[in-house]
Amino acid sequence: MMYMKNIQKELVLFERFYIRRCYDEKTETWYFSVIDIIAALIEQADFKCAQSY
């Protein structure tokens, strides 16, 4: 569980959609939620509809 201490979680606003993201300090890498990105691209407020893509 030591690995989880190095991860920073936050939301970022893209236009009017929130995108979940995490930053891993150990590898200096950002991870974004693919479902949230798809929901923003197809302008779907409900992430359940974006999951079908």
Secondary structure, DSSP 8 states (H G I E B T S, - for coil): -GGGGGEEEEEEEETTEEEEEEEETTTTEEEE-HHHHHHHHTT-S-HHHHTT-
